[in-house]
Amino acid sequence: MQLGYDLAIVGGGPAGTACALALKDSGLKVALFDKAKFPRDKTCGDAIPGPSIKVIHDLIPDVSNLLPDLPKLHRINSSEIYTPKGRSVKINWKQKAYNMPRLDFDQFLMEQVKQLTNIDIYEAQLIRSIQSNTMLKLDTREKSFDCEMVVGCDGANSVVSRSFGMKFTSDLDKYFGLRAYYENIDSPQETNEFFVLKGLPQAYFWIFPL
């Protein structure tokens, strides 16, 4: 079975759903693909900085009324960065910023795409390869999709970048992220904290309150 689109968005996280919402009045026939079935979790610090909130306001007309109803949205007023020697720099945010579990935030954005656009959404559809001829062809296990353009929003292990021979870094396997949730942590409740680790280049850990 083969279906045709003007544009295909690969990846249904914040980048992919923002792209989909921005195209809602474009008149294009658009498809959005994600390898997972929503709601799904992602390893992340769960921070939504002020510039992201501004973009969301531009994309979702009624978002000012929607955000206060999100049960796990937590307001953040500042960020503090600690050096390995214990010194710190604190930044107080003028724009509204929040923390929210990616499980819930990504689901919220996906629901907005479903409600506000006519985009075809394909969940649990892993794109295995993208081939280029006169048209781009996206292949899954069950179907093929033709399109004029592909927007890659599928992260560091992007099938879009791999299909066209592009790499973010040559040693991607040396980088990783871990996340866990803890209760009763003795830290500020309205500040995101970053701790740069001594002896480990490009390594840090964070405490983001929820």
Salt bridges, closest charged atoms under 4 A:
ASP41 OD2 - ARG179 NH2 2.77
ASP58 OD2 - LYS54 NZ 3.82
ASP104 OD2 - LYS72 NZ 3.88
ASP106 OD2 - ARG40 NH1 2.72
ASP106 OD1 - ARG102 NE 2.88
GLU123 OE2 - LYS114 NZ 2.89
